[in-house]
Each structure stands twice: as C-alpha cells, then as structure tokens.
Amino acid sequence: MGDAILAFNAGSSSIKFSLFGLEGVGIPRLRLRGEAEEINSAPHFLVRDPAGVPLAEQAWPKQAFTSLIEKVLAWIEAHLDSDRLVAVGHRVVHGGPAHNRSQRVTPALLAELDGLTPLAPLHEPHNLAPIRAIAAVRPHLAQVACFDTAFHHAMPKVATRFALPRAYEAEGVRRYGFHGLSYEYISRRLRELAPAEAKGRVIAAHLGNGASLCAMRDGRSVDTTMSFTALDGLMMGTRCGALDPGVILYLEEQRGLTARQVEDLLYRKSGLLGVSGIASDMRTLLASEDPRAREAIELFVFRIVREIGALTSSLGGLDALVFSAGIGEHAPQVRAMVCQKLGWLGATLDSAANDRSAALISAPSSRVSLRVIPTDEEAMIADHVLVTIGTMPGHDPDQGAPPQRAG
C-alpha cells in the first residue's frame, strides 16, 4: 500500500485536479488528471490518464458545491487501488505579505486568507471554497495552501514598492506578483532543459486568460508585471492590465460609477473582450476577420513587448524568453508577432519550429533563446504538499525546487 496526494486548482466555473502516487522516498508520479466544468449549472466530470486517454466522463445535475466535492473525492478514492489519500494541496492566488511558502491549512489561516479576497476577487473565494468543502466531508484529511505570490517574495525591495506614503506599505499595500506556481515550474524545467540559460537572465511569459511576465535571474524572481492585485500589468482576457489611476477617478467622478461597477468593468469587461467587443478567447479572435479582433490582438502584443523591454532593463539584459500557458503554448501567431518586435534584442525566430510549437523556437543565429515550456501548476502543488506535510525529509524550501517526480 502506498500514499497518494491530490492537487486542486479551482476557478469560478471549473475545478482542475491531478492525482499523484508517491514512490521511493516521496517522489510524486502523476496517475491521472481531471476536471469538473460548469460547476455552477450542470457539472461535467472528465478524467484522463497521464497519456490523455479518457478514464471516466459523467454529467451530473446541478448541486451544492460541497456535494460536488464529495462526488469528486469519492470517485478518486474508489480508484486508488490499495493506496490511501493522505493530503490535498490547493492553489491559492494571494498569500499576502506573510506567506513566502506553502502552509498547512488551519481555521486561523482560512480566516486570514478570507481577508485577502478584495485583492483577488476573481480567484480567492473560488480557491478557498474547495478547502472548506473538503474539511466538511473529510475533516481528518490534511490540506495545504500553495500560494501564487510566494515565488515573488524573492524580489528585491525596490521591485515591491509603490511610490506612496510609507504608512500604506506598512499596511501591506505593495507589489506581490502572481502566477508564482507556474513560474516556479518553468524555472525548474528550464534548469533541466538548459542549465546554463536557467542561471542567466530569463523572462517567462505566462500568457492565458490571465497573463503576466516574470523576470528571473538564476531561477529566482527579480521583477514581474502583476503587482498588488492580479489586475495589473499585461492586457488579459477580460482584465485591463496596467491603467492610469486617473482613469478610475474619471469613471467615478465624471461617469458616476460606483467602486463595484469599476471593479466589474476592470476585471470582467475589459482586456481582449473590451477592446474587441467580440470575445475574450484568443482562439476566437485569431479566427475572426473583424478588424476589432485584429486591433485587440495587436494591443495584446504591444503590451507584452513593451513590458519585456521593461523587465529586460530590470535584468540588465536578456538570455532567454520562455512562452507558457494557453496562449503562450498554443498560439504560434502571437509568439511570432511578439518575437518579430524583439529583433532589437537579438531575438530571431525559427518560423518552422514555431509553427509546430517546438520546445526551442529560436533560430541558430538568435542571441536570445526562445522556448515553449508547457506549465504544470498541479505538479508544483504536489511537490509543495510533500514538503509541507514532511514526507520529503531533508528538503529545505529555501534551496529551490523539491526533487523531480518520476515520469
């Protein structure tokens, strides 16, 4: 009999999960991946093995969230064979100023994280909901919160400050950064694929419905585009990204919008959706002949390129650019548009390699290595769970990533 751990990545309308079995001295091996979609209406449950072969697919009627979590856990437990589920890890977007590493969940921690909801209103409540549901149906199962902000605690103080009176910084008004689990995974994979590059000056581009960039030196975060909230930085699917604060004052004072209306506008009605008036999904926009779709894509690329320039300055140069997440991994057109504008940095794209989304997409003559690395936040969650609950003795979280999983 062996142990197994479950990694949860919960959103507003879906829950992604991965089950890992533990081998040897506690090295996680992926056993299956699953997702429950449309959880607020008619949940659709799908599980695949590591090769992507479907293992189960079910449609469930609308039900209470706790009941849905119970169904997911029951299915997983029924397919553990002789193994036992020992812990569940959760992606939690905001950990605030106090949490620079993953932490075992307690009632006190949950209450603290509830207080951070205004800083991540699209994410934090949905990240915490399955923690409470699992505590209700499996009260003795260990749970671990894995923070997207933790990776960026390595940033120098100058990169975390706003130009506001110091009293606000003392209250926690500072730049935090997000997508940390993704960047930590990319950093580790790059060490495996190209150790010399990983020690150098790297910008990782997590481009999806939520999008950001992270500047890394020797695998540690130096600067990033998201800051106090996950609203800052790049243009995203429905979020505006960086915005002159005067626009918010104008919207409230001249247009009469309330704070809640401004929040809804900036988080849910802006970005690709707002500019195009068509869709927030890059695939839809790339397939559209509407000029507004093209304008939205061009602005998305413009903002990426501009921020790459800023982060290159933070690094003092650039050795490698890594694309990841949904758009970064699957939209060669967007990668080509970005790289075409980075010729001044010495970036030269291999068009054929880019078209097939190869792992290395830079031409031999390129001074900047251009790569595509699929991210795996659930894998990082699994590793952090093992460190936190103590099944990987001898690993110091401050000394980098845990041992690599098998397979």
C-alpha positions in Angstrom: 0.0 0.0 0.0 1.3 3.5 -0.9 0.3 7.1 -0.4 -1.3 9.5 -2.8 -1.8 13.2 -2.9 -4.4 15.3 -4.7 -3.7 18.8 -6.3 -6.6 21.1 -6.7 -6.7 24.2 -9.0 -10.1 25.7 -8.6 -11.7 28.6 -10.6 -15.0 30.3 -10.8 -16.7 27.7 -13.1 -14.3 24.7 -13.0 -12.1 22.6 -10.9 -8.9 21.0 -12.2 -7.2 18.3 -10.3 -4.4 15.9 -10.5 -3.7 12.7 -8.5 -0.1 11.7 -7.7 1.1 8.5 -6.3 4.3 8.6 -4.1 7.2 6.4 -5.0 10.6 5.8 -3.4 11.4 8.4 -0.8 8.4 10.5 -1.7 8.7 11.3 -5.4 5.2 12.1 -7.0 4.2 10.3 -10.1 1.2 11.5 -12.0 -1.6 9.0 -12.0 -4.5 10.9 -13.6 -5.8 14.4 -14.4 -9.4 15.5 -14.2 -11.7 18.5 -14.4 -15.2 19.3 -13.3 -16.6 22.0 -15.6 -19.7 24.1 -15.5 -19.9 23.5 -11.7 -22.5 26.3 -11.2 -25.0 24.7 -13.6 -24.7 21.1 -14.9 -21.3 19.8 -13.8 -19.4 17.8 -16.4 -16.8 15.4 -15.0 -13.9 14.1 -17.1 -10.8 12.2 -16.0 -7.8 11.1 -18.2 -4.7 9.1 -17.5 -1.2 10.7 -18.0 -1.3 9.8 -21.7 -4.6 11.7 -22.1 -6.7 8.6 -22.5 -10.2 9.1 -21.0 -10.9 7.1 -17.9 -14.3 8.5 -16.9 -16.8 11.0 -18.2 -20.0 11.9 -16.4 -22.7 14.6 -16.4 -24.1 15.5 -13.0 -27.2 17.5 -12.2 -26.8 20.9 -10.6 -26.0 20.5 -6.9 -24.4 22.2 -3.8 -20.7 22.7 -4.1 -19.9 20.5 -1.1 -21.9 17.7 -2.7 -19.9 18.1 -5.9 -16.6 17.9 -4.0 -17.8 14.8 -2.2 -18.5 13.2 -5.6 -15.1 14.0 -6.9 -13.4 12.7 -3.8 -15.5 9.5 -3.8 -14.5 8.8 -7.4 -10.8 9.3 -6.7 -10.9 7.2 -3.6 -12.6 4.4 -5.4 -9.8 4.4 -7.9 -6.8 4.4 -5.5 -6.5 0.7 -5.6 -4.6 -0.2 -2.4 -3.2 3.4 -1.9 -4.5 5.9 0.5 -5.1 9.6 0.0 -3.0 11.5 2.6 -3.3 15.1 1.6 -4.8 17.7 -0.7 -3.0 20.8 -2.0 -4.7 23.9 -3.3 -3.6 26.7 -5.5 -4.4 29.9 -3.6 -3.8 33.0 -5.6 -3.0 35.5 -2.9 -1.0 34.8 0.2 -0.4 38.4 1.3 2.8 39.7 2.8 3.2 37.0 5.5 3.4 33.8 3.4 6.5 33.1 1.5 6.0 29.3 1.3 3.1 26.8 1.3 1.3 26.2 4.6 -0.9 23.6 6.2 -4.5 24.8 6.4 -5.9 25.8 9.8 -9.1 27.7 10.7 -6.9 30.7 11.5 -5.2 30.6 8.1 -8.5 30.4 6.3 -9.8 33.4 8.2 -6.6 35.3 7.3 -7.0 34.4 3.6 -10.6 35.5 3.6 -9.3 38.9 4.4 -7.3 39.0 1.2 -10.3 38.4 -1.0 -10.5 42.2 -2.0 -7.1 41.8 -3.5 -8.1 38.8 -5.7 -11.9 38.9 -6.0 -11.9 36.7 -9.2 -9.8 34.0 -7.6 -9.5 33.9 -3.8 -13.1 32.9 -2.9 -13.0 30.1 -5.5 -9.6 28.9 -4.2 -10.9 28.7 -0.7 -14.3 27.1 -1.4 -12.9 23.6 -2.0 -10.8 23.8 1.1 -13.9 24.3 3.2 -15.9 21.7 1.3 -13.2 19.1 1.8 -12.9 20.0 5.5 -16.6 19.4 5.8 -16.7 15.9 4.2 -13.1 14.7 5.1 -12.2 16.6 8.3 -9.1 14.5 9.0 -7.6 14.9 5.6 -4.5 17.2 5.6 -4.8 20.2 3.3 -2.1 22.6 2.2 -2.5 26.1 0.7 0.1 26.8 -2.1 0.4 30.5 -2.8 0.9 32.0 -6.2 2.5 35.0 -4.5 5.2 33.1 -2.6 7.6 32.7 -5.5 7.9 36.5 -5.8 8.9 37.1 -2.2 12.5 36.8 -3.6 12.1 40.1 -5.5 14.3 43.0 -4.2 12.6 45.6 -2.0 12.8 48.2 -4.8 10.6 46.0 -7.0 7.9 45.6 -4.4 7.4 49.3 -3.6 4.8 51.8 -4.8 5.6 55.5 -4.7 3.0 56.0 -1.9 3.5 57.2 1.7 5.2 54.5 3.8 2.2 54.1 6.0 0.4 52.3 3.2 3.3 49.9 2.6 3.2 49.0 6.3 -0.4 48.0 5.8 0.5 45.7 3.0 0.0 47.9 0.0 2.9 46.7 -2.1 3.6 44.7 -5.3 3.2 41.0 -4.8 3.2 39.3 -8.2 1.2 36.2 -9.2 1.3 33.1 -11.3 4.1 32.0 -9.0 3.4 28.3 -9.1 3.7 28.4 -12.9 6.9 30.4 -12.9 8.4 28.1 -10.3 7.7 25.1 -12.5 9.1 26.9 -15.6 12.2 27.7 -13.6 12.7 24.1 -12.7 12.0 22.8 -16.2 14.5 25.2 -17.7 17.2 24.0 -15.2 16.5 20.5 -16.6 16.5 21.5 -20.3 19.1 24.2 -20.4 21.0 24.7 -17.1 23.3 27.5 -18.3 20.3 29.5 -19.5 18.4 28.9 -16.3 21.3 30.6 -14.4 21.1 33.6 -16.6 18.6 36.4 -17.4 15.2 34.9 -18.2 11.8 36.3 -18.9 8.9 33.8 -18.6 5.6 34.8 -20.3 2.6 33.1 -18.7 0.0 34.1 -21.4 -3.5 32.9 -20.9 -6.9 34.4 -19.9 -4.8 35.8 -17.1 -1.4 37.0 -18.3 1.8 38.2 -16.8 5.6 38.2 -17.2 8.3 37.3 -14.7 11.9 38.3 -14.9 14.2 35.7 -13.3 17.9 35.5 -12.6 19.3 32.2 -11.5 15.7 30.8 -11.3 14.5 33.5 -8.8 12.0 36.2 -9.3 13.5 39.7 -9.8 10.6 41.6 -11.2 7.1 40.9 -12.6 4.2 42.7 -14.3 1.4 41.9 -11.9 1.5 43.7 -8.6 -0.9 44.5 -5.7 -3.6 42.5 -7.4 -3.9 40.2 -10.4 -5.3 43.2 -12.4 -2.0 44.9 -13.1 0.4 44.5 -16.0 -0.4 42.9 -19.3 -3.7 43.1 -21.1 -5.7 39.9 -20.4 -8.8 38.1 -21.5 -11.2 40.3 -19.6 -8.9 42.4 -17.4 -7.4 45.7 -18.5 -3.9 45.4 -17.1 -1.9 48.5 -16.3 -4.1 51.6 -16.2 -3.6 55.2 -15.4 -5.1 55.7 -11.9 -6.7 58.9 -13.2 -9.0 56.8 -15.4 -10.6 55.3 -12.2 -11.0 58.8 -10.8 -12.6 59.9 -14.0 -15.0 57.0 -14.1 -16.1 57.6 -10.5 -16.3 61.4 -10.6 -17.4 62.1 -14.1 -19.3 59.0 -15.1 -20.7 58.3 -11.7 -19.6 54.6 -11.5 -19.5 53.1 -8.1 -16.5 51.1 -6.8 -18.3 47.9 -7.5 -19.1 49.0 -11.1 -15.5 50.0 -11.6 -14.3 46.6 -10.3 -16.7 44.8 -12.7 -15.5 46.9 -15.6 -11.8 46.4 -15.0 -11.9 42.7 -14.1 -14.7 41.3 -16.3 -15.5 43.7 -19.2 -12.1 44.9 -20.4 -9.0 43.3 -21.9 -9.4 41.4 -25.2 -13.2 41.3 -24.6 -13.5 45.0 -24.1 -11.3 46.1 -26.9 -12.6 43.6 -29.5 -16.3 43.7 -28.4 -16.2 40.1 -29.6 -14.6 37.6 -27.2 -12.0 37.1 -24.5 -10.7 33.9 -26.1 -7.6 34.4 -28.2 -8.6 31.4 -30.5 -11.9 33.2 -31.4 -10.1 36.5 -32.1 -7.4 34.8 -34.3 -10.1 33.2 -36.4 -12.1 36.4 -36.8 -11.8 38.7 -39.8 -13.4 41.6 -37.8 -10.8 44.4 -37.7 -11.7 45.0 -34.0 -10.3 41.5 -33.3 -7.0 42.3 -35.0 -6.8 45.6 -33.0 -7.3 43.7 -29.8 -4.5 41.2 -30.7 -2.2 44.0 -31.7 -2.7 45.8 -28.4 -2.1 42.5 -26.5 1.2 42.0 -28.3 2.2 45.7 -28.0 1.8 45.5 -24.2 3.7 42.2 -24.0 6.6 43.6 -26.0 6.7 46.9 -24.0 6.8 45.0 -20.7 9.5 42.7 -22.0 11.6 45.8 -22.6 11.0 47.0 -19.0 11.8 43.6 -17.5 15.0 43.4 -19.7 16.1 46.6 -18.1 15.4 45.1 -14.6 17.6 42.1 -15.6 20.3 44.1 -17.3 19.9 42.1 -20.5 18.1 39.0 -21.7 19.4 35.5 -22.4 16.1 33.6 -22.8 12.4 34.2 -23.3 10.0 31.4 -22.4 6.4 31.2 -23.5 3.9 29.2 -21.5 0.2 28.8 -20.6 -2.8 28.6 -23.0 -1.8 31.3 -25.5 1.9 31.0 -24.9 1.9 27.3 -25.6 -0.8 27.1 -28.4 -0.8 30.4 -30.4 2.2 30.4 -32.7 0.8 33.5 -34.4 1.0 35.5 -31.2 4.5 34.2 -30.4 5.6 35.2 -33.9 4.2 38.7 -33.5 6.0 39.2 -30.2 9.3 37.9 -31.4 9.2 39.9 -34.6 9.1 43.0 -32.5 12.1 41.9 -30.3 14.7 41.9 -33.1 16.4 44.8 -31.3 17.2 42.4 -28.5 18.7 40.0 -30.9 15.7 37.6 -30.9 15.4 35.6 -34.2 12.5 33.2 -34.6 12.7 29.8 -36.4 9.3 30.0 -38.1 9.0 26.3 -38.9 9.8 25.4 -35.3 7.4 28.0 -34.0 4.6 26.8 -36.3 4.8 23.3 -34.8 5.2 24.7 -31.2 8.6 23.0 -30.8 10.4 23.2 -27.4 13.1 25.5 -28.9 11.8 28.1 -31.4 14.7 30.4 -31.8 16.9 30.3 -34.9 20.6 29.2 -34.5 21.6 32.9 -35.1 19.4 34.2 -32.3 21.2 35.9 -29.5 18.2 35.3 -27.3 17.0 31.7 -26.7 13.2 31.4 -27.4 11.4 28.5 -25.8 8.0 27.0 -25.3 7.6 25.2 -21.9 4.2 23.9 -21.0 3.4 24.8 -17.4 2.2 22.4 -14.7 0.9 24.2 -11.6 -0.6 21.0 -10.2 2.9 19.3 -10.3 4.2 22.2 -8.2 1.3 21.9 -5.8 2.1 18.3 -5.3 5.7 19.0 -4.5 4.8 21.8 -2.1 2.4 19.5 -0.3 5.1 16.9 0.2 7.5 19.5 1.6 4.8 21.0 3.9 3.5 17.7 5.4 7.0 16.4 5.9 7.2 13.4 3.6 10.3 14.7 1.9 12.8 14.9 4.8 15.9 16.9 4.3 14.5 19.3 1.7 14.9 23.0 2.5 12.2 25.0 0.7 14.6 28.0 0.6 17.0 25.9 -1.5 14.9 25.7 -4.6 12.5 23.1 -6.1 12.0 19.7 -4.5 13.3 16.5 -6.2 12.0 15.8 -9.7 9.0 13.5 -9.9 9.4 10.2 -11.8 7.9 10.1 -15.2 
